[in-house]
Amino acid sequence: MMARGVSVIVSSCGPDLTPSLMRAVGSQVGPQGEQVTVFLNRGQSVQLLRDVARTGRVAVVFSEPHSHRTVQLKSNSARLREVTPDDVPALQRYLLAMQGELGRIGFAPDFAAAMLAHRLDDLSAVTFAPEQAFDQTPGPRAGQPLRGPA
């Protein structure tokens, strides 16, 4: 589900545990889920990026809009990196996937394009190896740890 391209919200916190969060404009999951990269508009994510840089903490929620199936990944060793032209195919795949997913619930492709709009020179990437995974789908299993590949 996560590799397919679904709604992605990224959060962190500062040393004082004050939260910060932002919608990602793209994501990429390694073949075995061993590494995850989320892409953020730098200008809209100043505090979040500062918090990740300071603490290495990140919690990322992947949610499928049509079913509300949701998974949360956490790491204490996230790092920032520059976005390069090599990331463009992942960003394009993510946009197409979100247009399809949001289309399932009645939103036109232009909605996803506006929501995920970005300039390549204003993006930052947050890369991490998941250390914890949780089922966050509404219902009796919400908050339960996931075992094995998420």
BADRENDO-175749 format. One record per residue (C-alpha): residue number from 1; residue in one letter; y, x, z. Coordinates in steps of 0.02 Angstrom, whole numbers, plus 50000, padded with zeros to 5 digits. Layout:
N
<r i="NUM" aa="a" c2="Y" c1="X" c3="Z"/>
...
//
This chain:
150
<r i="1" aa="m" c2="50000" c1="50000" c3="50000"/>
<r i="2" aa="m" c2="50124" c1="50137" c3="50048"/>
<r i="3" aa="a" c2="50095" c1="50238" c3="49891"/>
<r i="4" aa="r" c2="50119" c1="50084" c3="49782"/>
<r i="5" aa="g" c2="50301" c1="50064" c3="49829"/>
<r i="6" aa="v" c2="50353" c1="49935" c3="49956"/>
<r i="7" aa="s" c2="50506" c1="49911" c3="50066"/>
<r i="8" aa="v" c2="50541" c1="50069" c3="50168"/>
<r i="9" aa="i" c2="50651" c1="50081" c3="50322"/>
<r i="10" aa="v" c2="50678" c1="50252" c3="50401"/>
<r i="11" aa="s" c2="50731" c1="50280" c3="50581"/>
<r i="12" aa="s" c2="50759" c1="50420" c3="50703"/>
<r i="13" aa="c" c2="50855" c1="50451" c3="50862"/>
<r i="14" aa="g" c2="50969" c1="50580" c3="50936"/>
<r i="15" aa="p" c2="50930" c1="50686" c3="51089"/>
<r i="16" aa="d" c2="50997" c1="50543" c3="51197"/>
<r i="17" aa="l" c2="50874" c1="50422" c3="51111"/>
<r i="18" aa="t" c2="51012" c1="50322" c3="51025"/>
<r i="19" aa="p" c2="50929" c1="50251" c3="50869"/>
<r i="20" aa="s" c2="50984" c1="50272" c3="50689"/>
<r i="21" aa="l" c2="50908" c1="50188" c3="50536"/>
<r i="22" aa="m" c2="50931" c1="50159" c3="50350"/>
<r i="23" aa="r" c2="50839" c1="50085" c3="50201"/>
<r i="24" aa="a" c2="50759" c1="50217" c3="50092"/>
<r i="25" aa="v" c2="50796" c1="50213" c3="49905"/>
<r i="26" aa="g" c2="50626" c1="50287" c3="49865"/>
<r i="27" aa="s" c2="50467" c1="50358" c3="49937"/>
<r i="28" aa="q" c2="50321" c1="50465" c3="49887"/>
<r i="29" aa="v" c2="50155" c1="50478" c3="49978"/>
<r i="30" aa="g" c2="50038" c1="50625" c3="49951"/>
<r i="31" aa="p" c2="49867" c1="50590" c3="49875"/>
<r i="32" aa="q" c2="49779" c1="50589" c3="50044"/>
<r i="33" aa="g" c2="49929" c1="50527" c3="50142"/>
<r i="34" aa="e" c2="49949" c1="50702" c3="50214"/>
<r i="35" aa="q" c2="50132" c1="50712" c3="50170"/>
<r i="36" aa="v" c2="50264" c1="50578" c3="50150"/>
<r i="37" aa="t" c2="50438" c1="50596" c3="50077"/>
<r i="38" aa="v" c2="50573" c1="50465" c3="50090"/>
<r i="39" aa="f" c2="50738" c1="50472" c3="49996"/>
<r i="40" aa="l" c2="50902" c1="50421" c3="50076"/>
<r i="41" aa="n" c2="51080" c1="50400" c3="50014"/>
<r i="42" aa="r" c2="51164" c1="50543" c3="50107"/>
<r i="43" aa="g" c2="51333" c1="50457" c3="50119"/>
<r i="44" aa="q" c2="51256" c1="50304" c3="50203"/>
<r i="45" aa="s" c2="51135" c1="50400" c3="50314"/>
<r i="46" aa="v" c2="51243" c1="50532" c3="50399"/>
<r i="47" aa="q" c2="51187" c1="50494" c3="50577"/>
<r i="48" aa="l" c2="51005" c1="50470" c3="50531"/>
<r i="49" aa="l" c2="50999" c1="50635" c3="50436"/>
<r i="50" aa="r" c2="51087" c1="50723" c3="50580"/>
<r i="51" aa="d" c2="50960" c1="50651" c3="50702"/>
<r i="52" aa="v" c2="50811" c1="50706" c3="50596"/>
<r i="53" aa="a" c2="50886" c1="50880" c3="50578"/>
<r i="54" aa="r" c2="50913" c1="50895" c3="50767"/>
<r i="55" aa="t" c2="50752" c1="50819" c3="50832"/>
<r i="56" aa="g" c2="50624" c1="50816" c3="50692"/>
<r i="57" aa="r" c2="50584" c1="50638" c3="50744"/>
<r i="58" aa="v" c2="50557" c1="50504" c3="50615"/>
<r i="59" aa="a" c2="50479" c1="50331" c3="50611"/>
<r i="60" aa="v" c2="50455" c1="50251" c3="50441"/>
<r i="61" aa="v" c2="50409" c1="50070" c3="50414"/>
<r i="62" aa="f" c2="50325" c1="50019" c3="50250"/>
<r i="63" aa="s" c2="50324" c1="49831" c3="50226"/>
<r i="64" aa="e" c2="50258" c1="49724" c3="50085"/>
<r i="65" aa="p" c2="50387" c1="49584" c3="50063"/>
<r i="66" aa="h" c2="50270" c1="49454" c3="49990"/>
<r i="67" aa="s" c2="50142" c1="49465" c3="50132"/>
<r i="68" aa="h" c2="50239" c1="49550" c3="50274"/>
<r i="69" aa="r" c2="50095" c1="49674" c3="50289"/>
<r i="70" aa="t" c2="50178" c1="49819" c3="50379"/>
<r i="71" aa="v" c2="50131" c1="49996" c3="50430"/>
<r i="72" aa="q" c2="50234" c1="50116" c3="50535"/>
<r i="73" aa="l" c2="50213" c1="50305" c3="50526"/>
<r i="74" aa="k" c2="50286" c1="50425" c3="50653"/>
<r i="75" aa="s" c2="50312" c1="50612" c3="50659"/>
<r i="76" aa="n" c2="50399" c1="50738" c3="50771"/>
<r i="77" aa="s" c2="50407" c1="50872" c3="50637"/>
<r i="78" aa="a" c2="50507" c1="50794" c3="50495"/>
<r i="79" aa="r" c2="50617" c1="50909" c3="50392"/>
<r i="80" aa="l" c2="50758" c1="50884" c3="50269"/>
<r i="81" aa="r" c2="50758" c1="50952" c3="50094"/>
<r i="82" aa="e" c2="50868" c1="50942" c3="49941"/>
<r i="83" aa="v" c2="50823" c1="50819" c3="49804"/>
<r i="84" aa="t" c2="50791" c1="50896" c3="49634"/>
<r i="85" aa="p" c2="50767" c1="50829" c3="49458"/>
<r i="86" aa="d" c2="50580" c1="50845" c3="49491"/>
<r i="87" aa="d" c2="50598" c1="50696" c3="49611"/>
<r i="88" aa="v" c2="50667" c1="50580" c3="49476"/>
<r i="89" aa="p" c2="50496" c1="50513" c3="49419"/>
<r i="90" aa="a" c2="50452" c1="50465" c3="49599"/>
<r i="91" aa="l" c2="50619" c1="50375" c3="49618"/>
<r i="92" aa="q" c2="50593" c1="50283" c3="49454"/>
<r i="93" aa="r" c2="50415" c1="50231" c3="49501"/>
<r i="94" aa="y" c2="50479" c1="50168" c3="49668"/>
<r i="95" aa="l" c2="50615" c1="50063" c3="49586"/>
<r i="96" aa="l" c2="50492" c1="49985" c3="49464"/>
<r i="97" aa="a" c2="50370" c1="49948" c3="49605"/>
<r i="98" aa="m" c2="50504" c1="49867" c3="49711"/>
<r i="99" aa="q" c2="50566" c1="49764" c3="49564"/>
<r i="100" aa="g" c2="50388" c1="49699" c3="49543"/>
<r i="101" aa="e" c2="50363" c1="49669" c3="49729"/>
<r i="102" aa="l" c2="50529" c1="49577" c3="49751"/>
<r i="103" aa="g" c2="50496" c1="49481" c3="49590"/>
<r i="104" aa="r" c2="50343" c1="49407" c3="49677"/>
<r i="105" aa="i" c2="50460" c1="49321" c3="49801"/>
<r i="106" aa="g" c2="50590" c1="49265" c3="49675"/>
<r i="107" aa="f" c2="50716" c1="49406" c3="49663"/>
<r i="108" aa="a" c2="50773" c1="49467" c3="49492"/>
<r i="109" aa="p" c2="50754" c1="49652" c3="49447"/>
<r i="110" aa="d" c2="50943" c1="49674" c3="49460"/>
<r i="111" aa="f" c2="50933" c1="49638" c3="49647"/>
<r i="112" aa="a" c2="50814" c1="49784" c3="49679"/>
<r i="113" aa="a" c2="50917" c1="49896" c3="49565"/>
<r i="114" aa="a" c2="51075" c1="49858" c3="49665"/>
<r i="115" aa="m" c2="50987" c1="49876" c3="49833"/>
<r i="116" aa="l" c2="50914" c1="50045" c3="49785"/>
<r i="117" aa="a" c2="51062" c1="50113" c3="49686"/>
<r i="118" aa="h" c2="51095" c1="50297" c3="49710"/>
<r i="119" aa="r" c2="51165" c1="50455" c3="49633"/>
<r i="120" aa="l" c2="51044" c1="50600" c3="49627"/>
<r i="121" aa="d" c2="51178" c1="50717" c3="49695"/>
<r i="122" aa="d" c2="51201" c1="50604" c3="49849"/>
<r i="123" aa="l" c2="51017" c1="50597" c3="49899"/>
<r i="124" aa="s" c2="50927" c1="50687" c3="50038"/>
<r i="125" aa="a" c2="50740" c1="50692" c3="50060"/>
<r i="126" aa="v" c2="50650" c1="50682" c3="50226"/>
<r i="127" aa="t" c2="50474" c1="50753" c3="50218"/>
<r i="128" aa="f" c2="50344" c1="50739" c3="50356"/>
<r i="129" aa="a" c2="50160" c1="50740" c3="50397"/>
<r i="130" aa="p" c2="50116" c1="50578" c3="50486"/>
<r i="131" aa="e" c2="50059" c1="50607" c3="50665"/>
<r i="132" aa="q" c2="50039" c1="50425" c3="50716"/>
<r i="133" aa="a" c2="50012" c1="50263" c3="50621"/>
<r i="134" aa="f" c2="50027" c1="50084" c3="50682"/>
<r i="135" aa="d" c2="49990" c1="49912" c3="50613"/>
<r i="136" aa="q" c2="50157" c1="49819" c3="50624"/>
<r i="137" aa="t" c2="50105" c1="49664" c3="50526"/>
<r i="138" aa="p" c2="50160" c1="49511" c3="50624"/>
<r i="139" aa="g" c2="50012" c1="49443" c3="50721"/>
<r i="140" aa="p" c2="49888" c1="49490" c3="50856"/>
<r i="141" aa="r" c2="49863" c1="49671" c3="50796"/>
<r i="142" aa="a" c2="50049" c1="49714" c3="50787"/>
<r i="143" aa="g" c2="50080" c1="49878" c3="50875"/>
<r i="144" aa="q" c2="49899" c1="49933" c3="50872"/>
<r i="145" aa="p" c2="49864" c1="50113" c3="50818"/>
<r i="146" aa="l" c2="49781" c1="50135" c3="50650"/>
<r i="147" aa="r" c2="49632" c1="50250" c3="50633"/>
<r i="148" aa="g" c2="49598" c1="50351" c3="50476"/>
<r i="149" aa="p" c2="49704" c1="50343" c3="50317"/>
<r i="150" aa="a" c2="49849" c1="50219" c3="50338"/>
//
